[in-house]
Amino acid sequence: MKKRRYSKSAYEDILTTADDLFYKKGYSASSLAEILSSSGSHKASFYHHFPTKSDLAKAYIRRRTDHFLESMQTLMDRNSDYKKFAKEWVRVLKVQALEGELQGCSLGNLRTQALMDEELSEEIKVLTERWLKAVHLFVEKNREEGRIPKSVNSETVAKRFLISFEGTVQMFQLTGDIWYIERLETEWLASVELDK
């Protein structure tokens, strides 16, 4: 009997479709049937690459996080000064919000929609730690280079950075009020005592 061959493009088609649907509609609101139909894939291909919808969600959130961290690193490389970085990130977020592209934080959105999935929750926790570490290293570098006061605790600043971001995005999602995004830069600068 001939063994069935599965194309790598089916994997990419399914994952790309899920990426779009999960981000725009949410994990819970995106059915397997819709993912298959939109990607032009078959169930056999899906189950070959992703034994469960949760496995697809893990691949989705890894891809999203990798892309997000790469974009953030590019922003950090272009704006090595913390103050400039904060200003530029807020500018990018504001553009996304005004263009209707800001659907929230992928990690936070997926976590709230998959509360009972312990494996997925653990994956999200690991990816969040990667994000926290990247911000921590950036803050520490700025502290060592004298761009922010030596007195600040880099780990605490990194945590405040994420708290501010998550709260801002959530409040924008709840209200549609751009003020929350505009305020984010002030919050980030206050966390490193540059708001004076």
GUPA-471202 format. One record per atom (N, C-alpha, C): residue in one letter; x, y negated, z negated. Coordinates in steps of 0.2 Angstrom, whole numbers, plus 5000, padded with zeros to 4 digits. Last residue first. Layout:
<rs>
AXYZ;...
</rs>
This chain:
<rs>
K505146864827;K505246794823;K505446744827;D505146984832;D504546944833;D504546874830;L506047084830;L506247034835;L505646984836;E505947194821;E506147124818;E506347074824;V505547304827;V506247294827;V506447224824;S504147284827;S504447354824;S505247344823;A503947174834;A503847174827;A504247234824;L504047224847;L504547184845;L504547174837;W502847304847;W503447334848;W504047294846;E501847204845;E501947254841;E502647294841;T502047124857;T502147094850;T502247144845;E501647224867;E502347194867;E502547164860;L500347234864;L500747294863;L501547264862;R499447134868;R499647134861;R500247184860;E499047184881;E499447124880;E499747114873;I498247284877;I498847304881;I499347244880;Y497247224871;Y497547274867;Y498247284870;W496647144881;W497047104875;W497447164871;I495847204889;I496547204891;I497047174885;D494647314885;D494847244883;D495647244884;G493947434885;G494147404892;G494447334891;T493747504874;T493447444875;T493447414882;L494347634874;L493647624871;L493347564873;Q495547614881;Q495047654884;Q494347644881;F496147524872;F495947504879;F495447544882;M496247614861;M495847554861;M495647524867;Q497247704867;Q496547724865;Q496047664864;V498247614870;V497947654875;V497247674873;T498547574856;T498447534861;T498047564867;G498847704850;G498347664848;G498047614853;E500047734858;E499447784857;E498847744855;F500947634855;F500747644862;F500047684862;S501047634841;S500747574844;S500547594851;I501547764839;I500947744836;I500647684840;L502847744846;L502347794849;L501647774846;F503347644838;F503347634845;F502747684848;R503447714826;R503047654827;R502847634834;K504447804829;K503747824827;K503247774828;A505547714832;A505247764837;A504547784836;V505647664819;V505447614825;V505247664831;T506147774812;T505447744810;T505247694816;E507347794819;E506847844819;E506147814817;S508047674816;S507847694823;S507347744823;N507747554805;N507847624805;N507647654812;V508747394805;V508147434806;V508247514807;S509847334802;S509547354797;S508947394798;K510447284814;K510747344811;K510247374805;P509247214826;P509647214819;P509847284817;I509647244843;I509147234838;I509547244831;R510847234849;R510247204852;R509647194848;G512047304845;G511847234842;G511247204845;E512247424849;E512547374853;E512347304851;E511547504839;E512247504839;E512647444843;R510247464844;R510447444837;R511247444837;N510247524856;N510147454856;N510347424849;K510347664852;K510847634857;K510847554856;E509147674845;E509847684842;E510347654846;V508247664855;V508247614850;V508947614846;F508547774863;F508547714866;F508647654860;L508347884853;L509047874856;L509047804859;H506947864852;H507347854846;H508147844848;V506447894864;V506347824862;V506847814856;A506748024865;A507047984870;A506947914867;K506048084854;K506848084854;K507048034859;L504748064858;L504948034852;L505748024852;W504748154869;W504648084870;W504848044864;R504948274862;R505448254867;R505348174868;E503848274854;E504548274851;E505048254856;T502948304864;T502848244860;T503548224857;L503248434867;L503348384872;L503348314869;V502848494855;V503548504858;V503748444862;K501448474855;K501948454850;K502648444852;I501148544867;I501048464866;I501448444861;E501348674862;E501748644868;E501648564868;E500448684852;E501148684850;E501548654856;S499248674859;S499348624854;S500148624852;L499348794867;L499348724870;L499548674865;E499248884856;E499848884860;E499948814864;E497948854851;E498548844847;E499148844851;D496548784855;D497048824859;D497748804855;M495648694849;M495648764847;M496248804850;L495748574856;L495848584849;L495948654847;A495848514869;A495948584868;A496148594861;Q495548374869;Q495148424873;Q495248494872;T496548324862;T495948314859;T495448354863;R497648354871;R497648374864;R496948374861;L497448284882;L497348354882;L497348384875;N497548144877;N496948174880;N496848244880;G498948154873;G498348134868;G497748164871;L499548174885;L499648224879;L499148214874;S499148074893;S499048144895;S499048184889;C498347924888;C498947964887;C498848044889;G497347844900;G497547864894;G498147904894;Q497147804913;Q496647844910;Q496847874903;L497447674923;L497647694916;L497147734913;E497047624935;E497447684935;E497647714928;G496347504937;G495947564935;G496347634935;E497147394938;E497047434945;E496547494943;L497347354925;L496947314930;L496747344936;A498147464921;A497447454918;A497047414923;Q499347444928;Q498947514929;Q498247494926;V499647314924;V499547324931;V499147394932;K499947354910;K499447304912;K499147304919;L501047434911;L500347464909;L499747414911;V501947344917;V501747404920;V501047434918;R502047254906;R501847234912;R501647294917;V502547344896;V501847314895;V501647284902;W503747374901;W503347424900;W502647394900;E504347244900;E504247274907;E503747334906;K504447214887;K504047174891;K503947204898;A505247324883;A504547314880;A504147274884;F506447294890;F506147354891;F505347354889;K506847174884;K506647174891;K506247234892;K507047224871;K506547164872;K506347164879;Y508147314873;Y507447334870;Y506947284872;D509047324887;D508947284881;D508147294879;S509047394899;S509347424893;S509247384887;N508147414911;N508047364906;N508347394899;R508547524919;R508447454922;R508347394917;D508447624909;D509047614913;D509047544916;M507047614906;M507647604901;M508247584904;L506447654918;L506347584915;L506847564910;T507047784918;T507147734924;T507047664921;Q506347834907;Q507147834907;Q507347784912;M505047834911;M505247794905;M506047784905;S505147924922;S504947854923;S505147804917;E505448034914;E505948014920;E505747944921;L504348044906;L504948034903;L505448014908;F503348074916;F503248014912;F503947994909;H503748194922;H503748134926;H503748074922;D503748274910;D504348264914;D504348204918;T502348264907;T502848244903;T503548224906;R501748324919;R501648254917;R502148224912;R502348454918;R502448414924;R502348334922;R501748494905;R502548494906;R502648444912;I500448484909;I500648444904;I501448434904;Y500348594919;Y500148524920;Y500448474915;A500748704911;A501148684917;A500948604919;K499648704902;K500348694900;K500848674905;A498548724911;A498648664907;A499348654904;L498848854915;L498848794920;L498948734916;D498648914903;D499348914906;D499348864911;S497248894902;S497748864897;S498448864899;K496748974911;K496648894912;K497148864907;T497849104914;T497349074911;T497349004912;P498949144923;P498449194920;P497849174917;F499449074936;F499149054930;F498649104927;H499749154948;H500249094945;H500049074938;H498749244949;H499449264950;H499949214947;Y497649164948;Y497849214942;Y498549244943;F497649094960;F497649064954;F497949104948;S497649194970;S498249154969;S498249124963;A496349244967;A496949294966;A497549244966;K495549134970;K495549154963;K496249204962;H496249024982;H495849084980;H496049104973;S496248844987;S496548914984;S496048964982;G495948714989;G495948764995;G496248834993;S495848624979;S496548644981;S496548694987;S494548614977;S494848554979;S495548574981;S494248754973;S493948724979;S494348664982;L494948764962;L495048814967;L494848774974;I494448664954;I495148664955;I495248704961;E493048704953;E493248644956;E493948644958;A493248834946;A492948824953;A493148764957;L493748784934;L494148824938;L493848824945;S493248614930;S493148684931;S493648724935;S493548484920;S493748514926;S493648594926;A493148454907;A492648434913;A492948464919;S494248484899;S493648514898;S493148504904;Y495248394904;Y495348464905;Y494648504904;G494748244914;G494848284908;G494948354909;K494748164925;K494148194923;K494148224916;K496048124928;K495548084929;K494848104926;Y496948234923;Y497048164921;Y496448124922;F496348344929;F496448344922;F496548274919;L496448314943;L495748324940;L495848314932;D497848304945;D497348244947;D496748254943;D498248424941;D498548364938;D498048304939;A497548514949;A497348514942;A497648444939;T498248484961;T497548474960;T497348464953;T499548524958;T499348454960;T498648434959;L499248664955;L499548624950;L499348544951;I498848704968;I498348714962;I498648664956;D499948674976;D499248654977;D498848654971;E500948754970;E500948674970;E500248644971;Y500448884972;Y500648864965;Y500548784965;A500448884986;A499748884982;A499848864975;S501748874989;S501348814990;S500648814987;K502248994986;K502348944981;K501948884982;S501049124990;S501449074992;S501649024986;Y501149294987;Y500849234985;Y501349174987;R500749454995;R501249394994;R500849334992;R500349614990;R500149554992;R500649494990;K501149764996;K501049714990;K500849644993;K500349895004;K500649835005;K500549784999;M500450065000;M500050005000;M500449945000;
</rs>
